[in-house]
Every structure is written in C-alpha cells, then in structure tokens.
Amino acid sequence: MTLQLKQSTGPEFSRILGLGAARGTNVVTNDDVAGPIDSSDEWIQQRTGIITRRRSDADVTVIDLAEEAALKAIAAAGITAQEIDAVILSTVTYFHQTPAGAALVADRIGATPAAAFDISAACAGYSYGIGQADALVRSGTARNVLVIGAEKMSDFIDPTDRSISFLLGDGAGAAVVGPSDTPGIGPTIWGSDGSKAQTIRQTHSWQELRTQPELGWPTLRQEGQTVFKWAAFQMPVVAQQALDAAGVTADDIQVFVPHQANMRIIDQFIKQLKLPDTVVVGRDIADTGNTSAASIPLATDRLLAEGQAKSGDLSLQIGFGAGLVYAAQVVVLP
Ligand SMILES: CC(C)(COP(=O)(O)OP(=O)(O)OC[C@H]1O[C@@H](n2cnc3c(N)ncnc32)[C@H](O)[C@@H]1OP(=O)(O)O)[C@@H](O)C(=O)NCCC(=O)NCCS
C-alpha cells in the first residue's frame, strides 16, 4: 500500500475577532514641519488633507507600538495570548535585519511559542498580513493569528525632504484573525510591480552606508506624482476586483478603508468605485498622517471606536505602497 501523506485542513471560514490601535503620542502640526521644506499649513492641507501627524518620543520603539496594539487586539478578541498560534508583524521600520520583530512581540505579549515572522510590504503590509492569516486559519496551520502593522516612520524621515517625510506618522494597528461560522474575510487580491521599485525608496542601502559612511543615515524618498497616478488610477481597479471576488458591489459595503496616503487619493477611489454616500470612509490621515502598514487598522479601529462603523459591517480595505505592492480584501468588521 502506498503511504498517503496527511495534510492539514481547517475551518471553512475565518474572520477578524478583534482590533487594537496605538498612535504616536506627540501631535506634530504642519507648521512644525513646513519650515525646512519651504511649505505651509495651507499647501499641505490642500494637497494631502493632513492637518497633523502623530509621532512617538525618541525612546519609543516600533516593537513598543506593536506590543501596545497587539495587547489591545487580543483583549478585544476575547482570547488569551496563549491561544495565538502565529504572530505576523508587517513593518519597514524595524532596525534589525534579524531576528524578526514578530518573535520579540510574541515573547513580550506572552504568545510563545507561536510562530513569528515579519512581512516587508510597506503600506500594503497589513492587507498582506490579513491575507496570510486568513489562509493560515482556513488551512488549519494556525487557529488564531495575530497580524500587526507597526511603523515608527519618524526614524526614517529627513526634515528637509519635500517628497514624503512631511506626510509620515508613527503608530501600530493589530488584528486577531480566527475561525468563524460564517465568511468573514473575502479573497485577497494582491500583487507587485518591481519595475517601479525606485518610486518609493530608501535613499541608500545598508551596504552603501557601510562603505560610504559620509552618506549618513538613510531616509525615505518618493516620486510623488508617479506614485499618485498609480495609486489614484490603478488601485481602484484592484479594489473593484476585491469587491467582485467577494461577490459584493459598492452598494453592499458599509465601510471603505484605503491606505491613508493622501486625502485626494481617497477621494479618487470614492469617485472611481462609485461608492454611495452611505459608505463610511476612513479619513484618519487628517490627524494621524501616513503610518504605512499601520494606517488601515488604525483608521478602522477609529471608525469602530467613534461609532461610525459597527460590528458586522462589510469593509473594503486596500493597502498600496513601496515595492510597488498592493493588497485588497473585503472583511466583516469585528
Ligand atoms: C507627495 C505629494 C503630496 C506631492 O503633491 P503633488 O500635488 O503631486 O505635488 P507636485 O509634485 O505636483 O508639485 C506641485 C507644486 O508643489 C510644490 N511642492 C512639492 N512638494 C511640496 C511640499 N512638500 N510643500 C510645498 N510645495 C511643494 C512643487 O515644487 C510644485 O511647485 P510648482 O508648481 O511651482 O512647480 C503627492 O504627489 C502624493 O501624495 N503622492 C502620492 C503619495 C502616496 O500615495 N504614497 C503611497 C505610498 S506611501
């Protein structure tokens, strides 16, 4: 008789069981950042919708932010840290090449020996993580998965950079994904376009920093107009694909939470997806800034906390950014 390998199988459906958020505690105004880039409060508000951004103190690490959001998400999910089988940390601002930040977070919150790994998918990191968590749960590889998007963007800003630094904030958002009796996470539509890798980038590599220390600490830059066009005109197509794949239309959803990159991009999404006025839209960027992988869970958590969205609502979420990479899915809010 031939030996038949066993494969794991899991529950039919998964969903987000709880969310948690942590924002930088310092409010940084447009006037605070405008001087070195010859900008103004008026220009920044008009072109980006940002009024303030939230940043952390120098001694707060991205792991601290991740831990705070994770503990809140676990409490909201009504489970214990011991019940988490995998921790996924999406971040591009953790200082260590190895070990993964996720393992530290797992240890700090008491989730050991959960599997732990980091995802580098920039502003799409949270949506990448939710797609992974959904697959891990439904395959039976993990029962409960903790997904964290955490960034301390202020560690990679150049106050004299006009292209991206003034947009950025610090924060973390987390979700616990677990088994469900009903469908709670629609198919993830995701992808990449590495031919545009240079459009959002670190100024120079760690290797260049080692051989040319005069270059100084690397920071971020972007080709704003190129990224804007890609985000505003190609990403709505991806968002529509996520709706189609989930078997719903723009009229069926209650909430829309795109990555918080620019208020004008958010408005383009609304127009192109023909979202009805009844859909509540995440606009957390106005006072939190762009927090990369943290922006979607931060904006979603806020809508729930403020009562603008409620448990059971259908929410379309889409992350997009450096890579270039993107991921979108429709989720049922916890
Ligand atoms: C960065 C961004 C806000 C710049 O806005 P923009 O409207 O594209 O600005 P432009 O580059 O077209 O420049 C327009 C004018 O503003 C000026 N300008 C550019 N940046 C400026 C700044 N930070 N402050 C003041 N003026 C600025 C330019 O010099 C230009 O002036 P000119 O008309 O006299 O030549 C915008 O391109 C953007 O949000 N891009 C996408 C960001 C994104 O989605 N990222 C996703 C991944 S995180």
The ligand as a Tripos MOL2 file, in Angstrom:
@<TRIPOS>MOLECULE
LIG
   48    50     1     0     0
SMALL
NO_CHARGES

@<TRIPOS>ATOM
      1 C1          3.7960   63.9950   -2.3800 C.3       1 LIG1
      2 C2          2.5840   64.7170   -2.8900 C.3       1 LIG1
      3 C3          1.7380   65.1960   -1.7320 C.3       1 LIG1
      4 C4          3.0160   65.9410   -3.6910 C.3       1 LIG1
      5 O1          1.8730   66.6080   -4.1490 O.3       1 LIG1
      6 P1          1.7290   66.9660   -5.6970 P.3       1 LIG1
      7 O2          0.4560   67.6620   -5.8010 O.co2     1 LIG1
      8 O3          1.9250   65.7250   -6.5050 O.co2     1 LIG1
      9 O4          2.9130   67.9520   -5.9040 O.3       1 LIG1
     10 P2          3.8030   68.1300   -7.2230 P.3       1 LIG1
     11 O5          4.9930   67.2650   -7.1060 O.co2     1 LIG1
     12 O6          2.9270   68.0050   -8.4340 O.co2     1 LIG1
     13 O7          4.2370   69.6170   -7.0750 O.3       1 LIG1
     14 C5          3.3100   70.7110   -7.2420 C.3       1 LIG1
     15 C6          3.9490   72.0020   -6.7940 C.3       1 LIG1
     16 O8          4.1150   71.9650   -5.3570 O.3       1 LIG1
     17 C7          5.4900   72.0870   -5.0000 C.3       1 LIG1
     18 N1          5.7450   71.1670   -3.8960 N.ar      1 LIG1
     19 C8          6.0750   69.8570   -3.9680 C.ar      1 LIG1
     20 N2          6.1730   69.3520   -2.7240 N.ar      1 LIG1
     21 C9          5.8990   70.3540   -1.8780 C.ar      1 LIG1
     22 C10         5.8200   70.4520   -0.4830 C.ar      1 LIG1
     23 N3          6.0570   69.3890    0.3030 N.pl3     1 LIG1
     24 N4          5.4770   71.6380    0.0710 N.ar      1 LIG1
     25 C11         5.2390   72.7230   -0.7110 C.ar      1 LIG1
     26 N5          5.3000   72.6770   -2.0590 N.ar      1 LIG1
     27 C12         5.6190   71.5130   -2.6250 C.ar      1 LIG1
     28 C13         6.2650   71.7420   -6.2370 C.3       1 LIG1
     29 O9          7.5110   72.3840   -6.2630 O.3       1 LIG1
     30 C14         5.3550   72.2350   -7.3360 C.3       1 LIG1
     31 O10         5.5040   73.6310   -7.4650 O.3       1 LIG1
     32 P3          5.4260   74.3570   -8.9050 P.3       1 LIG1
     33 O11         4.0130   74.1200   -9.3670 O.co2     1 LIG1
     34 O12         5.7170   75.7670   -8.5920 O.co2     1 LIG1
     35 O13         6.4350   73.6700   -9.7650 O.co2     1 LIG1
     36 C15         1.7240   63.8050   -3.7900 C.3       1 LIG1
     37 O14         2.3620   63.5830   -5.0070 O.3       1 LIG1
     38 C16         1.3910   62.4690   -3.1970 C.2       1 LIG1
     39 O15         0.6460   62.3860   -2.2300 O.2       1 LIG1
     40 N6          1.8630   61.3670   -3.8430 N.am      1 LIG1
     41 C17         1.4620   60.0200   -3.5400 C.3       1 LIG1
     42 C18         1.7480   59.5900   -2.1460 C.3       1 LIG1
     43 C19         1.3710   58.1380   -1.9790 C.2       1 LIG1
     44 O16         0.3020   57.7160   -2.3780 O.2       1 LIG1
     45 N7          2.1890   57.3380   -1.4130 N.am      1 LIG1
     46 C20         1.7870   55.9480   -1.3340 C.3       1 LIG1
     47 C21         2.7060   55.1300   -0.6920 C.3       1 LIG1
     48 S1          3.0360   55.6100    0.9340 S.3       1 LIG1
@<TRIPOS>BOND
     1     1     2 1
     2     2     3 1
     3     2     4 1
     4     2    36 1
     5     4     5 1
     6     5     6 1
     7     6     7 2
     8     6     8 1
     9     6     9 1
    10     9    10 1
    11    10    11 2
    12    10    12 1
    13    10    13 1
    14    13    14 1
    15    14    15 1
    16    15    16 1
    17    15    30 1
    18    16    17 1
    19    17    18 1
    20    17    28 1
    21    18    19 ar
    22    18    27 ar
    23    19    20 ar
    24    20    21 ar
    25    21    22 ar
    26    21    27 ar
    27    22    23 1
    28    22    24 ar
    29    24    25 ar
    30    25    26 ar
    31    26    27 ar
    32    28    29 1
    33    28    30 1
    34    30    31 1
    35    31    32 1
    36    32    33 2
    37    32    34 1
    38    32    35 1
    39    36    37 1
    40    36    38 1
    41    38    39 2
    42    38    40 1
    43    40    41 1
    44    41    42 1
    45    42    43 1
    46    43    44 2
    47    43    45 1
    48    45    46 1
    49    46    47 1
    50    47    48 1
@<TRIPOS>SUBSTRUCTURE
     1 LIG1         1 GROUP 0 **** ****
